[in-house]
Amino acid sequence: MEDLEAVWKQVSKFNLYDPLALLAATPGGSELLFRGEVPDGDLSNVRVIGKNSIKDSQLIKDLLAAMGIESLQPSRH
């Protein structure tokens, strides 16, 4: 545990782009968390999610925090 604490002391930035992209790509999660916009003239199932597309930032914070805590738990297998 001390090694993990030592590593986190050296972290100055934490990129949350990939977890947000995963949430946006998850069926159900995308509709719950984001307001995706359909590009003009696009007939596919594409939705554009930008910085103004977040429905509930506190919900996303809470979800990412819970995912982070869960990922640090010892394996149950």
C-alpha positions, 0 to 999 in steps of 0.5 A: 500500500505504501508503494501506491501512496508513493506513486500518487504523490507523484501524479500531477495530472489525471486524464479522464478522457478515456473513462468518459469516452467509455461511458459515452460509448456504453449503451444506456450510459450514453443516454443517461449521462449525455445529450448527444447531437445528431449532425445535420444530414446524418442518417446513421446512428452517430451522436456527437458529444461535446463539452456542453453535452453533459446532463449531470456533471455531479452524477458523472463525478460520482460514477467515476469516483465509484469506478475508481474506488472499485478498481482499487479493491482487491480481486474477489476471484 
